Amino acid sequence: MKLWKVFLKSTREMLRDPLVLVLTLVFAPAFVMVYALFFPSGSTTYTILVHNQDAGVVLPDGTPFRAGEQIVEAIEAVTYADGKPMLIVRSIDDATEAETLLRDRKALVRITLPPDLSSTLLSMQAGSPAGSAGAGSKITFGGDLTNPYYPVAAILATSAVDAYIQAASGKPAPIQYVEQPLGGSGARTEFETYVPGLFVFGTIMLIFLAAMTVAREVESGTLRRLQITRMTAFDLLGGITMTLLVIGVIAELLTFATALGMGFRSQGPLWVALVVGVLTGLSVIGAGLLVAGFSRSVAQAFVIANFPLALFMFFSGVMFPIQKIVLFSVGGHEVGLFDFLPTAQAVVALNKVFTLGAGFDQVAFELAALAVLSVLYFAAGVRLFHQRHLRVG
């Protein structure tokens, strides 16, 4: 009987806090739904950039032979067992365009076909030795070697190209393949590839400190005493944010120092990465203020903060890469569903700086996005906190 009474008591107490109860119940189902959005077809597609320089040739009967175009078709023919495309080909005109797309992770692999590809294959068909006929022909490919999707996409694409060339020439391995890593990605150690995500992860932890610090003011009753001084929500949250931001900067510097001491080397300027970290910290603190707006106690703030923490970790590329669900474009930059998470912008920017050697101008879009998100998150946090904790009556 006592067991039953405790059960009823615990149930009533949990029902008095419906927000935490609902979040606990819908957390995993919501993740299932979101992952279904990531993979609506049940399969991952990989974007391949093809720079087709093949000049083609005209056969004696007047029929044009363009091996480059046929290779594109061979790559596009790579599908899953259900017939859905595995590789998507995007034609490019020059290496600069390819580098930009690869840096922004709008594509995974670049393949450059040589001008004499068609003539080389015809020479092989006529009986020329593979070594002599293809000596001057090289197919180059490459991308960001630190991108976890790169090896899969590169193997699939080059295998399709090689299968076509062997079938067209009648000779095994007739043309040389040369891999050209993007930026400094080819020289990175496994540890160094993890540093951008680890750096962002350290910044994410500010959400707990922000939410619990503000919630403590509410729970302890200090907030009511501060209201007598005609303090506004902006005054309170702005002051707390300044303190948290100082702590965040110190944490970022310690993270950098630790990584450098363990052998990490940045390809780009560290001060740019620090700017990225500061703006990310501001956005994360803003998210913590939103959590505090929904919280009446420190314990409640801790529980609720875990939900945006999970979004920041699992849906922004911090823990593992995710497919981008494009919503619209701004100034030639694609904006995805989860680009509204500050950590998503931070991961892209830090990877560009640390691995690809990008400077301030090459991460300007991500910095602008982080600045906008910081303002939006903080403004929303101030408004919600004022309505739920400072409004009289």
matplotlib code that plots the C-alpha trace (Angstrom):
import matplotlib.pyplot as plt

x = [0.0, 2.8, 4.5, 1.3, 1.0, 4.6, 3.8, 0.7, 2.7, 5.6, 3.1, 1.3, 4.7, 5.8, 2.5, 3.0, 6.1, 4.6, 7.4, 10.1, 7.8, 6.8, 10.4, 11.4, 8.7, 9.1, 12.9, 13.7, 10.7, 11.6, 15.1, 13.7, 11.6, 14.5, 16.7, 14.0, 14.3, 18.0, 17.5, 14.1, 15.1, 16.8, 20.2, 23.0, 23.9, 27.3, 28.0, 30.9, 32.5, 33.7, 36.0, 35.7, 38.6, 38.3, 38.4, 36.9, 37.6, 35.8, 35.8, 36.5, 32.8, 32.1, 30.8, 32.0, 33.6, 33.6, 34.9, 34.5, 30.8, 30.5, 32.4, 30.0, 27.2, 29.1, 29.4, 25.7, 24.9, 26.1, 23.0, 21.7, 20.0, 16.6, 17.8, 18.1, 21.1, 24.2, 26.4, 25.3, 27.5, 28.0, 30.0, 32.5, 34.6, 37.7, 39.7, 38.8, 35.1, 35.8, 37.9, 35.2, 32.5, 34.7, 35.6, 31.9, 31.2, 28.7, 30.6, 32.9, 35.2, 36.6, 37.6, 39.5, 39.6, 42.5, 42.1, 43.5, 41.4, 39.4, 42.4, 44.3, 41.5, 41.3, 45.0, 44.8, 41.9, 44.1, 46.7, 49.1, 50.7, 48.9, 52.1, 53.0, 49.5, 48.5, 51.8, 50.7, 47.1, 46.4, 43.1, 43.3, 40.9, 40.7, 38.8, 38.9, 40.5, 39.3, 35.7, 34.4, 32.3, 35.2, 36.8, 33.4, 32.6, 36.1, 36.2, 32.7, 33.5, 37.0, 35.8, 33.1, 35.7, 38.2, 35.6, 34.6, 38.2, 39.2, 36.1, 36.7, 40.4, 40.4, 43.5, 43.8, 44.7, 45.6, 45.6, 47.3, 45.2, 46.7, 45.1, 45.3, 44.2, 42.4, 44.4, 46.4, 43.8, 46.3, 48.8, 46.4, 46.7, 43.6, 43.8, 43.9, 40.7, 38.8, 40.0, 37.3, 34.5, 36.2, 36.6, 32.9, 32.0, 33.8, 31.8, 28.5, 29.0, 28.3, 24.6, 24.5, 26.3, 24.1, 20.8, 21.7, 23.2, 20.1, 17.8, 19.6, 18.6, 15.0, 15.1, 16.9, 14.5, 17.3, 15.4, 12.6, 14.9, 16.7, 13.3, 13.0, 15.9, 13.9, 16.3, 15.4, 15.7, 18.4, 20.4, 20.3, 20.9, 23.4, 25.6, 25.5, 26.3, 29.4, 30.7, 29.9, 31.6, 34.8, 34.7, 34.0, 37.1, 39.3, 37.9, 38.7, 42.2, 42.8, 41.4, 43.8, 46.8, 46.0, 45.6, 48.8, 50.6, 49.4, 50.7, 47.9, 48.8, 46.3, 46.7, 44.9, 45.2, 44.2, 42.7, 40.1, 39.2, 39.0, 36.5, 34.4, 34.6, 33.4, 30.4, 29.5, 29.7, 27.4, 24.8, 25.1, 24.7, 21.6, 20.2, 21.0, 19.0, 16.0, 16.3, 16.3, 13.1, 11.4, 12.9, 11.9, 14.8, 18.4, 17.5, 14.8, 17.3, 19.8, 17.3, 15.9, 19.3, 20.1, 17.7, 19.2, 22.6, 21.6, 20.6, 23.9, 25.9, 24.1, 22.5, 25.4, 28.2, 30.1, 29.9, 29.6, 28.8, 25.1, 23.5, 22.4, 18.7, 18.8, 15.9, 17.1, 20.1, 21.6, 24.2, 25.1, 25.4, 23.0, 21.1, 20.1, 17.5, 20.1, 22.2, 20.1, 22.1, 25.2, 27.4, 26.6, 28.2, 31.1, 32.0, 32.2, 34.2, 36.7, 37.3, 38.1, 40.5, 42.2, 42.3, 42.1, 44.0, 41.1, 41.4, 38.9, 37.4, 36.9, 34.7, 32.9, 29.6, 29.8, 30.9, 28.0, 25.6, 26.9, 26.6, 22.9, 22.2, 23.8, 21.5, 18.4, 19.1, 19.9, 16.9, 14.6, 16.1, 15.6, 12.0, 11.0, 12.7, 11.0, 7.6, 7.9, 9.9, 9.8, 6.3, 4.2, 0.7]
y = [0.0, 2.4, 1.6, 2.5, 5.8, 6.8, 5.9, 8.2, 11.0, 10.8, 10.8, 13.9, 15.7, 14.9, 16.0, 19.4, 19.9, 19.1, 20.7, 18.3, 15.3, 16.1, 16.7, 13.4, 11.5, 13.1, 13.4, 10.1, 10.1, 13.6, 12.4, 9.6, 12.0, 14.4, 11.5, 10.5, 14.0, 13.6, 10.4, 10.7, 8.1, 5.9, 6.5, 9.0, 10.8, 12.2, 15.2, 14.8, 17.7, 16.9, 19.2, 17.7, 19.0, 16.2, 17.6, 14.5, 13.2, 12.5, 8.9, 8.0, 7.6, 11.1, 10.0, 12.1, 10.2, 12.0, 9.9, 12.6, 12.8, 9.0, 9.0, 11.5, 9.1, 6.2, 8.1, 9.0, 5.4, 4.3, 3.6, 1.7, -1.7, 0.0, 2.2, 5.4, 7.6, 7.2, 9.9, 13.3, 14.9, 18.7, 20.0, 22.8, 25.0, 25.6, 24.6, 27.7, 27.0, 23.5, 24.6, 27.0, 24.3, 21.8, 24.2, 25.0, 21.2, 21.6, 18.7, 16.0, 15.0, 16.8, 14.8, 16.5, 14.7, 15.5, 17.0, 14.0, 11.4, 10.4, 10.2, 8.2, 5.6, 5.3, 4.8, 2.0, 0.4, 0.4, -1.6, 1.0, -0.1, 1.3, 2.8, 4.7, 5.7, 6.9, 8.3, 11.9, 11.4, 11.7, 11.9, 13.9, 13.8, 15.2, 16.9, 17.5, 14.3, 15.1, 15.0, 11.5, 11.3, 11.9, 8.3, 6.7, 9.2, 9.1, 5.3, 5.1, 7.8, 6.7, 3.1, 4.1, 6.1, 3.2, 0.6, 2.7, 3.4, -0.3, -1.3, 1.4, 0.7, -3.0, -2.7, -2.9, 0.4, 2.3, 5.8, 7.1, 8.6, 11.4, 12.4, 16.1, 16.9, 20.2, 22.6, 20.9, 18.1, 15.5, 16.2, 16.1, 13.5, 11.7, 13.7, 17.0, 16.2, 16.0, 19.3, 21.6, 19.4, 19.3, 23.1, 23.6, 21.0, 23.0, 26.1, 24.1, 23.5, 27.1, 26.4, 24.7, 27.5, 30.1, 28.4, 27.4, 30.7, 32.6, 29.9, 30.3, 33.9, 32.9, 30.0, 31.8, 34.8, 37.2, 38.2, 39.6, 41.8, 43.0, 44.0, 46.7, 48.5, 48.7, 46.3, 45.2, 41.8, 43.2, 44.5, 41.2, 38.9, 41.3, 41.4, 37.6, 37.2, 39.3, 37.2, 34.0, 35.3, 36.0, 32.4, 31.2, 33.0, 31.6, 28.1, 28.6, 29.7, 26.7, 24.5, 26.0, 25.7, 22.1, 21.2, 22.9, 21.2, 17.8, 18.4, 20.2, 22.7, 25.1, 25.8, 29.2, 32.1, 31.2, 34.7, 34.0, 30.7, 32.7, 35.1, 32.1, 30.7, 34.0, 34.4, 30.8, 31.3, 34.3, 32.2, 29.3, 31.6, 33.0, 29.5, 29.1, 32.2, 30.7, 27.6, 29.8, 31.5, 28.2, 27.2, 27.8, 26.0, 25.1, 21.4, 22.1, 24.3, 21.4, 19.0, 21.2, 22.4, 18.8, 19.1, 22.0, 20.5, 17.4, 19.5, 21.3, 18.1, 15.7, 18.0, 20.4, 18.1, 18.3, 14.6, 13.3, 14.7, 15.2, 15.7, 19.2, 19.8, 23.0, 25.5, 28.6, 30.5, 33.8, 35.5, 32.2, 30.4, 27.6, 27.7, 24.4, 23.3, 23.1, 26.0, 28.0, 26.1, 28.2, 25.1, 24.1, 27.4, 27.0, 23.5, 24.7, 27.8, 26.1, 23.3, 25.9, 27.7, 24.7, 22.3, 24.3, 27.4, 29.8, 33.5, 36.0, 36.7, 33.0, 32.5, 35.9, 34.3, 31.9, 34.8, 37.0, 34.1, 33.6, 37.3, 37.3, 34.1, 35.6, 38.7, 36.6, 34.1, 36.7, 38.9, 35.9, 34.9, 38.4, 38.6, 35.2, 35.8, 39.1, 37.7, 34.7, 36.0, 39.8, 40.7, 41.9, 40.5]
z = [0.0, 0.9, -2.4, -4.3, -2.4, -3.3, -6.9, -6.9, -5.2, -7.7, -10.6, -9.3, -8.9, -12.4, -13.8, -12.1, -14.4, -17.8, -19.8, -18.6, -18.8, -22.4, -23.5, -21.9, -23.8, -27.2, -27.2, -28.9, -31.3, -32.4, -33.3, -35.3, -37.3, -37.9, -39.0, -41.4, -42.9, -43.3, -45.3, -47.0, -49.5, -47.0, -48.8, -48.8, -52.1, -52.8, -55.0, -57.4, -59.3, -62.8, -64.7, -68.2, -70.3, -72.8, -76.4, -77.9, -81.4, -84.6, -85.8, -89.5, -90.1, -88.8, -85.5, -82.5, -79.6, -76.3, -73.6, -71.0, -71.5, -71.3, -68.0, -66.5, -67.5, -66.0, -62.7, -62.7, -63.4, -59.9, -58.0, -55.0, -55.3, -55.5, -58.4, -56.5, -57.4, -55.2, -57.0, -58.3, -60.9, -61.0, -64.0, -63.3, -65.5, -63.5, -60.4, -58.5, -58.6, -57.4, -54.5, -53.3, -53.5, -51.7, -48.9, -48.3, -48.4, -51.2, -52.9, -51.8, -54.7, -57.7, -60.8, -63.7, -67.0, -69.3, -72.8, -74.6, -72.9, -75.9, -78.2, -75.7, -75.4, -79.2, -79.4, -76.9, -78.8, -81.9, -80.1, -78.6, -75.3, -72.2, -70.9, -74.0, -75.1, -71.7, -70.5, -70.8, -69.6, -65.9, -64.2, -61.0, -58.2, -54.7, -51.9, -48.2, -46.9, -43.4, -44.5, -43.3, -46.5, -48.8, -48.9, -49.7, -52.5, -53.9, -54.1, -55.7, -58.3, -59.3, -59.5, -62.0, -64.0, -64.0, -65.0, -68.0, -69.1, -68.8, -70.8, -73.5, -73.8, -73.4, -71.1, -67.3, -65.5, -68.7, -67.2, -64.1, -61.2, -59.1, -55.8, -54.9, -51.3, -50.7, -48.7, -45.9, -45.5, -46.8, -44.0, -41.0, -38.3, -37.1, -33.8, -35.7, -37.7, -34.3, -32.9, -34.7, -33.2, -29.8, -29.8, -30.5, -27.9, -25.3, -26.3, -26.2, -22.4, -21.8, -22.2, -18.8, -17.1, -18.7, -17.9, -14.4, -13.4, -14.4, -12.9, -9.6, -9.5, -9.9, -7.4, -4.7, -4.7, -5.6, -8.7, -6.7, -4.7, -7.9, -9.3, -6.7, -8.3, -11.5, -13.2, -16.7, -18.2, -20.5, -17.5, -15.7, -18.7, -20.3, -17.2, -16.8, -20.5, -20.2, -17.3, -19.2, -22.3, -20.4, -19.1, -22.6, -24.0, -21.3, -22.0, -25.7, -25.0, -22.8, -25.5, -28.1, -25.7, -24.9, -28.5, -29.5, -26.7, -27.9, -31.4, -33.2, -35.9, -37.5, -41.2, -40.8, -38.4, -34.8, -34.2, -36.8, -35.0, -31.8, -33.3, -34.5, -30.9, -29.3, -31.7, -31.2, -27.4, -27.6, -29.5, -27.1, -24.1, -25.8, -26.0, -22.3, -21.6, -23.5, -21.3, -18.2, -19.4, -19.2, -15.9, -12.3, -10.6, -11.2, -11.5, -14.1, -16.1, -16.1, -17.4, -20.1, -21.2, -22.3, -25.2, -27.0, -26.1, -28.1, -31.0, -31.0, -30.8, -33.1, -35.7, -36.5, -37.5, -34.2, -33.5, -37.1, -40.5, -41.6, -44.9, -45.6, -46.2, -48.2, -47.6, -49.6, -50.8, -49.6, -51.8, -53.4, -50.1, -49.4, -46.1, -44.6, -42.1, -39.2, -40.2, -37.7, -35.0, -34.3, -33.9, -37.5, -38.7, -36.3, -37.4, -41.1, -40.2, -37.9, -40.4, -43.1, -40.8, -39.0, -42.0, -45.2, -44.1, -44.7, -43.6, -42.3, -45.8, -46.5, -43.4, -43.6, -44.4, -41.4, -39.1, -40.4, -39.8, -36.2, -35.5, -36.6, -34.7, -31.5, -31.7, -32.4, -29.6, -27.0, -28.0, -27.8, -24.4, -23.0, -24.2, -22.9, -19.5, -19.1, -19.9, -17.6, -14.7, -14.6, -15.8, -12.9, -12.6]

ax = plt.figure().add_subplot(projection="3d")
ax.plot(x, y, z, "-o")
ax.set_aspect("equal")
plt.show()
